[in-house]
Amino acid sequence: MTFADILNLYNEQLKDIEERLVIPLGSEIGTINNLISSTINSGGKRIRPLLLLLTAGLSGYKGDYVTDLGTVIEYFHTASLLHDDVIDMALSRRGKPNANAIYGNNITVLSGDYLYSKAFLKLLDLPGKEYARVLTKAVVSMSEGEIFQLNKTGDLSLTIDEYLRIIYGKTAALFSATCECSALLGDLSPEMYKELRNFGLNVGYAFQLKDDVLDYFGDETVLGKKPGTDFFEKKNTLPVILLLKETEGDEKAFICELFLSGRDANDRMIEFIDIMNKYDIQNKSNAFLKQKVDAAASSLAKFPGSIYKDALSVFLQELNLRIN
């Protein structure tokens, strides 16, 4: 089984979620519908709904609520992207203009608020309060993570623990909540509930770690953005944290001066990447990432064999394969 096989296996269900993402927007303000529809249709891979489908199957659930939950989770993710692009002053994503580049910051932020509200309304249609509790806690963590990252912008003393706190909020919280919803759907035992939640948590950490590593070592044509975007925005991520532990004297002074100069550092990035390569930062970052992938695999191993477990193993392999 390959990752492409998994996508083909769930093609119809993912199409169903895709349609549900756009059809019920229903605002009387056409700008809202157009902005959100164009953002939703801009090429996202629907990783979170796919993860929900796979882990719901792993939990033994075969009902229809998984599609509704997948739509809600993707709404939350998309709303966060609209807000993030305004905060980061980013004008493109995957090589295409962002909503804020087309509609401006004010309308984009308010459209993100609208999408959050639609997601919460849709949650109210689901039975029980547990799904709402789990996903609302994740959204709270997402907001805290972004604010904490803003507080730490330009901070070269950022620790690994503080960095993990940031990426928990940015990414891992929603991944963990996605798997927790699957555990609720399948009515798992407390022990297996915890394992599935931890699986999602570590997959989320790995996903964001991979993105942060690729920001320095990825292919610009694949990423759709210039390497070093985080650096230009003065966001201290794992590669820089590890590099600062290795360097001293003139090298460390150069890195600090370059980092604090922000976007003005563009013409000196080659020299910076050379220092990273000197200290093997890519491999050291990937080793850290692999710890999270291995932790997720350890949780997955606790579940009995099934096609869903096999598919999730391929999902993890895909993370590992794509970090270099």
N, C-alpha and C positions, 0 to 999 in steps of 0.2 A: 504493500500500500504506500502511495506517495501523497504528498500534500495536495496535489492536483486531484487525486482520486477522492480525497476527503471533500474537496469543494464540489466535485461532481455528485458525490453521494448526497450532499445536502443542498444541491442546487435549487430544487423546488421550494424547500422551506426558506432558504435565504431570499429567493425571489418574492415569496409571500411577505417576509419581513420588509423587503425593499419597497413593495407596493404600499404596505401599511404605514411606512415612514412618511410618505408624501400625501396619500389620499386624505387622511383625516385632519390636515392642518386647518383648513376651513376658516381662516381669518377673513373678515370683510375688508381688511387692508391688504390690497394686492401686493404691496412691497414686501410684507412679511412672508407671504406664501412664496413669492419669487426668490427672495433671499435664502430662505431655509431650503427650498427645493433645490436651488443651484448648489448649495453647500452639501446637501445630502447626496446629490448626484455627481459630486466632483471627483469620484474615484476611490472612496474609502473601501477597505477590504472587508469590513464587517467582521473583524476578528472577535469582538466581544459577543455578538450574537452567535457566531459559530462556536465559540467556547461554551456558551450556554447550551446550545443544542447537543454538543458532545457530552458535556458533564451531566446534563439531564438524562441522556441515554445511559450513561454510566450509573446513574442513581436509580435506574429502573423506571423512569417516568415515561409514559407514552401518550399523555393527554395534549390538549390544545393550548393550555396557558403558556407554554414555552414560547410560542410565537408572540403573544402579547408582551411577555417579559422582555423578549429580545428587542422588540420595538422600543420599549421604555428605556432600556439600557443604552441603545444607540442614540436615542434622543438626548439622554444625559451627556453622552460622550460628545455629540455634535454641538450641543449648547456650550460645553466647556471649550471646544475649539474656537467657537465664535468669540468668546470672551478672551481666550488666550492670545488670539491674533491681535486683538486691540491692545492688550497689555504689552505684548512683545513688539508692537508697532510693525508687525510682519505684513507685507503686502502681497505675498504669494504663498501658495502651498501646492506641492507637486507640480511646480512650474506654471500654475494658473493663478490669475488674480484672486485674492481673498475677497470675502464679502465686504470687509471694511475698506478695501481699496476701491470698490465699486460704489458702495452705498454710504460710506462714511462711518465713523466710530459710533456716533450716537444711535443710529438705527440698528447697527450690528449688535451692540450691547443689549438694546431693548428686545431685539429679535431672539437673542440668546435667552433672555428672561422669559419671553413668551414660550420658547421651546421647553424650558425647565417646567413651566406651569402646565403645559400640555402633558408632559411626562407624569407629573404628579396626579393630574386628573385621570389619566389612564390607569395609574396604579389603584385609584379608588374603585375601579371596576372589577378588580381582582378580589377573590375571596380572602378573608382574614386580613390581619394587619402586619404579619411578619415580613412579607415582601417589601411593604412600604417602609417598615422600620429599618430593614437591612440596607435598602438602597438610599434612603434618606441619610443614614449615618455615613454612607460612602460619599454622598454629595457634600455633606458637611466637611469631611476630611479633604475632599478635593479643593474646597475653598480655603481651608486652613493651609494646605500644602502650597497653594499659589501665593498666599499672603506671606507665609514663612519664607518662600523663595525670594519674594520681593524684598523682604527685610534683610536677606542675606546677599543681595546683589552686590557684587564688587568686594565680597568678603573672602580674602584669601586664607583666612584662618578656619574656614569651614571644615568641620570634622566629618569622618565617614558616617558617624551616627546621625549627624545633622543632615547630611546629604541623603541618607536613607529615609529620614523623616520627610524630606521634600518629595522624593520620588514615590513614597508610599501615598502621599496625598495626590500627586499628579497622575499616577497610573495604577499603582498596586491596589489601592482601596477599591476601585470599581471592578477590577479583575477578581479580587477576593469576594466582593459582594455578588458578582455574577455566579461564581461557583457556589456561594452560600445559598443563593436562590434555587439552584439545581438541587442542593441537598434538601431544601424545604419541599420542593416538588416531589422528590423521591422518598420523603419521610425517612431519611437515614437515621441510624442509631447515633447517639451523641458522639461516639468515638469516630465513626466514619464521616459524620458531619464536620468535625474538626479537621480531619485529614483532607477533605475536599476543599474546605475554606483555605487551608494552608497551601494546598496545591495552587489555587488561584492567586493567592498572595505572592508566592514565589515566581509564578509565571509573570505576574504583573511587574515585579521587581526586575526580572530578566528582560522583559520587553523594553522597559525604560532604560536599563543599563545598556542594552544593545544600541538603542537610539543615541545615547550619549557617547558611546564609543565610536559609532559610525559618523558622528558629527565631526570627528577629527580624521578618521581613517577610511571613510566611505567614499564611494564613487559619486561625484557631483551629478553625473547624468542619471544615476539611479535615484539619488536622494531628492533631486529637484531643487537643491539649494547648495550654496557654497560651503565647503568644509570650514569649520571654525565659527559657525553661526552663534553657538552658545558663548564662545570666547568674546566675540564682538559685542554681545549683549551683557558681558560681565557676569555670566552665570558660571559659577564654579562647580564643575561636575567631576566624576570619578577620575578621568585621565589627568586633570590638572592637580587634583588632590594627591594622587600617587606620584606625579612628577615632582611636586614640591617636597615630598618626603625624600626624594633621591638627590636633589640638587642643593648646592650651597654656593656662597660667594657670588662671583660675577654672573654665573648662570641663573641663580635664583633671583638676583636683582633684575636681570634682563626680563625674566618671566613676569615678575611682579609689575615692572614698569609697563610692559607690553599689555598685560591684562587690564591694568587700570586705565590705559589709553583707549580701550574699547575699539570702536570702529576705525579709528585712525591707525590700528595695528595691521590692517589688511596687507600692506606691502611687505611686512616682515614675518608673515606667517610661515613661509618656507623655512626660515631659520628656526622658528619655534618648533615646527614639526620635526626638523632634524634633531633637535634636543630630545624630543619625545622618542624618536627612533633610537637614539644613543642609549637611552635607559630602558628600552624594550617596553614602553608603556602600553602599547597595543596588546601584547600578550599578557601582561600583568593585569590589565583591565578585563580581558577576556577570561582569565582565570577566576577573577572575582565573579563575573557573570555566570560562569559555569557552576559555581557553588550554588547559585539560586536555581539553576536548571536541575542540578542533581538533587536539591532539596525537594523540588516539585516532583521529580521522578520517584523519590523515596515515598512520598505520600501516595502517588498513583499506584505504586507497587502493592499497597495494602488492599486494593480492590481486586475482586475475582476477574479472571480472564473474560474478555468480550470484544466485540468489534469496536466498541467505543473506547475501551482501554487501549487497543492497538492504535486507533486513530489518534488518541491523545499522546501516545508515545511518539508517533510521527510528528505531531504538533511540536513536541519538545525538541525532537531532532532538528526540525526546521529552525528553531531558535538557535541551536548550536551551530548549524551549518552556515547561518547567515551572519555570524559575528565577525568573520574575517574579511 
